[in-house]
Amino acid sequence: MNITLAAVLASAALAAVPAAAQDGHAGHAAHGAGHAHGAARPGAAAGPHAEHGHAHAAFESGRFHVRVDGPEHPVGDVILVPGLTSSPEIWQGLTEALKDRYRVHRVHVQGFAGAPAEDNAAGPVSAPVAEDLARYIAEQGLVKPAVIGHSMGGTIGMMLAARHPDSVGKLMVVDMVPFMGAMFGGPGATAESVAPVADQIHAGMASGPREAYNAQAIASINGMINTASERAAAIRHMETSDQQVAASAFRELIVTDLRPELARITAPTTVLYVKFNDPRMTPEITDGIYQASFAGLRGARLKRIDDSAHFIMLDQPATFAAEVNAFLE
């Protein structure tokens, strides 16, 4: 395995290196009480949260909960899925730009950014979240919503669009490839061949001391967000994420190869990405990696965003909003 290349590519593909949180429930409470899942009828929204200005969808799931913003009669629905250990707050700028026209559904994955782990406490995360997202779309009566996923959220979006093609109207993948395991196994890698590496990484992540994770995560986040003023929030989200959930989710990403499933995606798809954060990885090399990775998705629009690190929505908010508007319209 090319350790250097794996590190370079992984830094570009992950939302953050997870760190242990001593008490995710405490962080969740501090973030705002009322994330409890109500028993209101499907399609209804829980009461608005004054501290955030949004409502929570009335949807029963131990995998995620959803913040909802937008008008009573939207022109369409947009589902936003953040990455590993990230909060729905990363979408705040985009939500402000969209919520006058669109109904915006921001997913908060359980176990990340202060939310209790619940059903994500053990085992895979992305695949079950994708399945519950399909159920959310059906129960909320959403008609062909647009789905935008960042990093691990992009993996979830691809799973949803491939396994429930009738549920998704459009798909945007932000800085994620369909098989992250190739970063750890080199050419010819398969989900099976990288499983031992994934197991080793999972074991270290799940049992490592919090202090070491925090130090590594802070360094990683600094490289994933160019805009210094945006880093503190991302670090806070990482610090209040559940270590076990993050470790399991990361392992799942390594052993999940969605390339054979790309042909099942019928939704028009846009992939935004950035040049890998290493001087040896030129824009042309980055372009080639993404073109090869998404070769199985006919008609996909791939676009590199320059002058940005992994969190495009934070480093280039105006450019990102313009790309989203073009994607939606």
C-alpha positions as CSV (number, residue, x, y, z in Angstrom):
1,M,0.0,0.0,0.0
2,N,1.3,3.5,-0.9
3,I,0.9,5.0,2.6
4,T,1.8,8.5,1.3
5,L,-0.8,8.5,-1.4
6,A,-3.4,6.9,0.8
7,A,-2.9,9.7,3.3
8,V,-3.1,12.4,0.6
9,L,-6.3,11.0,-0.8
10,A,-7.9,10.2,2.5
11,S,-7.4,13.8,3.6
12,A,-9.3,15.0,0.6
13,A,-12.1,12.5,1.0
14,L,-13.1,12.6,4.6
15,A,-14.9,15.2,6.6
16,A,-12.6,14.9,9.6
17,V,-10.5,12.4,11.4
18,P,-12.8,11.5,14.2
19,A,-12.0,11.9,17.9
20,A,-13.5,10.5,21.0
21,A,-16.2,12.5,22.8
22,Q,-16.5,11.8,26.5
23,D,-20.2,12.4,26.5
24,G,-22.1,12.8,23.2
25,H,-25.4,13.2,25.1
26,A,-24.0,16.2,26.9
27,G,-22.9,17.9,23.7
28,H,-26.3,17.1,22.2
29,A,-28.1,18.7,25.0
30,A,-25.8,21.8,24.8
31,H,-26.5,22.0,21.1
32,G,-30.2,22.3,21.9
33,A,-32.8,20.3,23.7
34,G,-35.7,19.1,21.6
35,H,-33.9,16.8,19.2
36,A,-36.2,14.1,20.5
37,H,-38.2,12.3,17.8
38,G,-41.8,13.2,18.0
39,A,-44.7,10.9,17.4
40,A,-46.6,13.3,15.1
41,R,-48.1,12.0,11.9
42,P,-45.7,11.5,8.9
43,G,-45.4,14.7,6.9
44,A,-45.9,16.9,9.8
45,A,-43.1,19.0,11.3
46,A,-42.2,19.3,15.0
47,G,-42.4,22.8,16.5
48,P,-39.8,25.4,15.4
49,H,-36.6,25.7,17.5
50,A,-36.2,29.3,18.4
51,E,-32.5,29.0,19.0
52,H,-31.9,27.7,15.5
53,G,-34.9,29.1,13.5
54,H,-35.7,25.7,12.0
55,A,-38.2,22.9,12.7
56,H,-37.6,19.2,13.0
57,A,-39.4,16.7,10.8
58,A,-41.6,14.3,12.6
59,F,-39.9,11.1,11.6
60,E,-39.0,8.1,13.8
61,S,-35.4,6.9,13.2
62,G,-32.5,5.9,15.4
63,R,-30.1,6.8,12.5
64,F,-30.7,10.5,12.1
65,H,-33.0,13.4,12.6
66,V,-33.8,16.2,10.2
67,R,-33.9,20.0,10.5
68,V,-36.4,21.6,8.1
69,D,-36.3,25.2,6.7
70,G,-38.3,26.7,3.9
71,P,-41.7,28.1,2.7
72,E,-45.0,26.4,3.0
73,H,-45.2,26.0,-0.7
74,P,-41.7,25.3,-1.9
75,V,-40.6,24.9,-5.5
76,G,-38.9,21.7,-4.5
77,D,-37.2,19.8,-1.7
78,V,-33.4,19.6,-1.1
79,I,-31.9,17.1,1.3
80,L,-28.4,18.0,2.6
81,V,-26.2,15.2,4.1
82,P,-23.0,16.2,5.9
83,G,-19.8,14.1,6.3
84,L,-18.1,12.2,9.0
85,T,-18.4,13.9,12.4
86,S,-19.9,17.0,10.8
87,S,-23.0,18.9,11.9
88,P,-25.9,20.2,9.7
89,E,-24.5,23.6,10.5
90,I,-22.0,23.3,7.7
91,W,-24.9,23.9,5.4
92,Q,-26.1,27.1,7.1
93,G,-24.9,29.4,4.4
94,L,-26.4,27.3,1.6
95,T,-29.7,26.9,3.6
96,E,-30.0,30.7,3.9
97,A,-29.5,31.0,0.2
98,L,-32.1,28.3,-0.6
99,K,-34.8,28.5,2.0
100,D,-36.9,31.3,0.5
101,R,-37.6,29.0,-2.5
102,Y,-36.9,25.4,-1.5
103,R,-37.7,23.3,1.5
104,V,-34.3,22.4,2.9
105,H,-33.9,19.1,4.9
106,R,-30.6,19.0,6.8
107,V,-29.8,15.5,8.1
108,H,-28.0,15.2,11.4
109,V,-26.5,11.7,11.7
110,Q,-26.8,10.2,15.2
111,G,-23.5,10.0,16.9
112,F,-22.0,13.0,15.2
113,A,-21.7,16.6,16.4
114,G,-23.4,16.1,19.7
115,A,-26.2,13.8,18.7
116,P,-26.6,10.6,20.8
117,A,-25.4,7.5,18.9
118,E,-28.8,5.6,19.2
119,D,-29.0,2.9,16.4
120,N,-25.5,3.9,15.1
121,A,-23.8,2.8,18.3
122,A,-22.5,-0.3,16.5
123,G,-22.1,-1.6,13.0
124,P,-22.3,0.2,9.7
125,V,-23.7,3.8,9.5
126,S,-23.9,5.0,5.9
127,A,-25.9,2.1,4.5
128,P,-28.6,2.1,7.2
129,V,-28.8,5.9,7.0
130,A,-29.4,5.6,3.2
131,E,-32.2,3.1,3.8
132,D,-33.9,5.3,6.4
133,L,-33.5,8.3,4.0
134,A,-35.5,6.4,1.4
135,R,-38.1,5.8,4.1
136,Y,-38.0,9.5,5.1
137,I,-38.6,10.6,1.5
138,A,-41.6,8.2,1.2
139,E,-43.2,9.0,4.6
140,Q,-42.7,12.8,4.2
141,G,-44.3,12.6,0.8
142,L,-41.3,14.2,-1.0
143,V,-41.4,14.0,-4.8
144,K,-38.0,13.5,-6.4
145,P,-36.0,15.6,-4.0
146,A,-32.5,16.8,-4.9
147,V,-29.9,15.2,-2.6
148,I,-26.6,16.9,-1.9
149,G,-24.0,15.0,0.2
150,H,-20.5,16.0,1.3
151,S,-17.8,13.5,1.8
152,M,-19.4,10.5,3.7
153,G,-22.7,12.3,2.9
154,G,-21.8,11.8,-0.7
155,T,-21.4,8.1,-0.1
156,I,-24.9,8.1,1.5
157,G,-26.3,10.0,-1.5
158,M,-24.8,7.5,-4.0
159,M,-26.2,4.6,-2.0
160,L,-29.6,6.2,-1.9
161,A,-29.7,7.1,-5.6
162,A,-28.4,3.6,-6.7
163,R,-30.5,1.5,-4.4
164,H,-33.7,3.6,-4.5
165,P,-33.5,5.3,-7.9
166,D,-37.1,6.4,-7.9
167,S,-36.6,8.3,-4.7
168,V,-34.0,10.9,-6.0
169,G,-34.6,13.6,-8.5
170,K,-31.0,14.9,-8.7
171,L,-27.8,14.0,-7.0
172,M,-24.8,16.1,-6.1
173,V,-21.7,14.5,-4.6
174,V,-19.2,16.9,-3.0
175,D,-15.6,15.7,-2.8
176,M,-16.1,12.0,-2.5
177,V,-15.2,9.0,-4.6
178,P,-17.3,5.8,-4.9
179,F,-14.6,3.5,-3.5
180,M,-12.4,5.0,-0.9
181,G,-10.7,1.7,-0.3
182,A,-8.6,2.3,-3.4
183,M,-6.8,4.9,-1.4
184,F,-5.6,2.2,1.0
185,G,-5.1,-0.8,-1.4
186,G,-3.7,0.7,-4.6
187,P,-4.5,-0.4,-8.1
188,G,-6.7,-3.5,-8.2
189,A,-7.9,-3.1,-4.7
190,T,-11.3,-4.6,-3.8
191,A,-13.5,-4.3,-0.8
192,E,-12.3,-7.7,0.3
193,S,-8.6,-7.0,-0.1
194,V,-8.8,-3.8,2.0
195,A,-10.9,-5.3,4.7
196,P,-7.8,-6.2,6.9
197,V,-6.5,-2.7,6.6
198,A,-10.0,-1.4,7.5
199,D,-10.2,-3.7,10.5
200,Q,-6.8,-2.5,11.7
201,I,-7.7,1.2,11.3
202,H,-11.1,0.6,13.0
203,A,-9.4,-1.1,16.0
204,G,-7.0,1.8,16.4
205,M,-9.6,4.5,16.1
206,A,-12.1,2.8,18.4
207,S,-9.7,2.2,21.2
208,G,-7.2,5.1,20.9
209,P,-7.0,7.8,23.5
210,R,-9.1,10.9,23.0
211,E,-6.1,13.3,23.3
212,A,-4.3,11.6,20.4
213,Y,-7.4,11.7,18.3
214,N,-8.0,15.3,19.0
215,A,-4.5,16.3,18.1
216,Q,-4.7,14.4,14.8
217,A,-8.1,15.7,14.0
218,I,-7.2,19.3,14.6
219,A,-4.3,19.0,12.2
220,S,-6.5,17.2,9.7
221,I,-9.2,19.9,9.9
222,N,-6.7,22.6,9.4
223,G,-5.8,21.0,6.1
224,M,-9.4,20.4,5.1
225,I,-10.6,24.0,5.6
226,N,-8.5,26.9,4.2
227,T,-10.7,29.5,5.9
228,A,-9.2,29.8,9.3
229,S,-12.3,31.4,10.9
230,E,-14.4,28.3,9.9
231,R,-12.2,25.7,11.6
232,A,-13.3,26.1,15.2
233,A,-16.8,25.0,14.5
234,A,-15.7,21.9,12.6
235,I,-13.3,21.1,15.5
236,R,-16.2,21.4,18.0
237,H,-18.4,19.1,15.9
238,M,-15.6,16.5,15.8
239,E,-15.0,16.8,19.6
240,T,-18.6,16.2,20.4
241,S,-18.9,13.1,18.1
242,D,-19.0,9.6,19.4
243,Q,-15.7,7.8,18.9
244,Q,-17.2,4.3,18.3
245,V,-19.7,5.6,15.7
246,A,-17.0,7.5,13.8
247,A,-14.7,4.4,13.8
248,S,-17.4,2.2,12.5
249,A,-18.4,4.7,9.9
250,F,-14.8,5.1,8.7
251,R,-14.3,1.4,8.4
252,E,-17.5,1.1,6.4
253,L,-16.3,3.8,4.0
254,I,-13.1,1.9,3.3
255,V,-14.8,-1.4,2.5
256,T,-17.7,0.0,0.5
257,D,-17.2,-0.1,-3.3
258,L,-20.1,1.7,-5.0
259,R,-18.5,1.6,-8.5
260,P,-20.6,-1.5,-9.6
261,E,-23.7,0.3,-8.5
262,L,-23.2,3.6,-10.3
263,A,-25.0,2.4,-13.4
264,R,-28.2,2.0,-11.4
265,I,-28.3,5.8,-10.6
266,T,-30.8,7.4,-12.9
267,A,-30.8,10.9,-11.3
268,P,-28.8,13.6,-13.1
269,T,-25.6,13.7,-11.1
270,T,-23.0,16.5,-10.5
271,V,-19.7,15.8,-8.7
272,L,-17.8,18.7,-7.3
273,Y,-14.3,18.1,-6.1
274,V,-11.0,19.9,-5.2
275,K,-7.4,19.2,-6.1
276,F,-5.8,16.9,-3.6
277,N,-3.9,18.7,-0.9
278,D,-0.4,17.6,-2.0
279,P,1.9,19.4,-4.4
280,R,2.6,16.1,-6.2
281,M,-1.1,15.7,-7.0
282,T,-1.6,18.1,-9.8
283,P,-5.1,19.3,-11.0
284,E,-4.7,17.0,-14.0
285,I,-4.0,13.9,-11.8
286,T,-6.9,14.8,-9.6
287,D,-9.2,15.1,-12.7
288,G,-8.0,11.7,-13.9
289,I,-8.8,10.0,-10.6
290,Y,-12.3,11.4,-10.5
291,Q,-13.0,10.6,-14.1
292,A,-11.9,7.0,-13.7
293,S,-13.8,6.7,-10.4
294,F,-17.1,7.8,-11.9
295,A,-16.7,6.2,-15.3
296,G,-19.6,3.9,-14.6
297,L,-22.0,6.8,-14.1
298,R,-23.0,7.8,-17.6
299,G,-23.7,11.5,-18.0
300,A,-22.3,12.6,-14.7
301,R,-21.0,16.2,-14.6
302,L,-17.6,16.4,-12.9
303,K,-16.2,19.8,-11.9
304,R,-13.1,20.7,-10.0
305,I,-13.4,23.8,-7.7
306,D,-10.1,25.6,-7.4
307,D,-8.8,27.6,-4.4
308,S,-10.6,25.4,-1.9
309,A,-10.0,22.6,0.4
310,H,-12.3,19.7,1.2
311,F,-15.1,21.9,2.7
312,I,-16.0,23.7,-0.5
313,M,-19.1,25.2,1.1
314,L,-17.0,26.9,3.7
315,D,-14.0,27.9,1.6
316,Q,-15.8,29.0,-1.5
317,P,-19.4,29.7,-0.4
318,A,-20.4,31.9,-3.3
319,T,-19.0,29.5,-5.9
320,F,-20.6,26.6,-4.1
321,A,-24.0,28.3,-4.0
322,A,-23.8,29.2,-7.7
323,E,-23.0,25.6,-8.5
324,V,-25.9,24.4,-6.4
325,N,-28.3,26.8,-8.0
326,A,-27.2,25.7,-11.5
327,F,-27.6,22.1,-10.4
328,L,-31.1,22.7,-9.0
329,E,-32.4,24.8,-11.9
